[in-house]
Amino acid sequence: MKNIITSTEVIAYSYFKGFGFNEDQINSLITQGKKDLHKELTKLETLLIHTDTMSVDDINNILHALKGLLFQMGNHDLAEKLNEIRSKDEREVILKDLSVLLFDKK
């Protein structure tokens, strides 16, 4: 999870700079984005621990929020991967793909 936040922060800095934001604006956007990413990733991690009580809709809601945050911060590759995972129907496939992608668990 920390790796995702760190890599997204690096991407976001260049992404926001390309839009002409100044340093203070960039730092503010990145600080808030990191907080939001941490919050959503923590929710997802908690859901993945309690797989017996979660639904595909629960997972999809968090993935949708993460996808939006990642897009806004310029991490389009990861956002697209999450969108691909969201399009799957089988809960077990979704869980496996998420564990590998987000938490390096195989």
Disulfide bonds with the S-S distance in Angstrom:
none
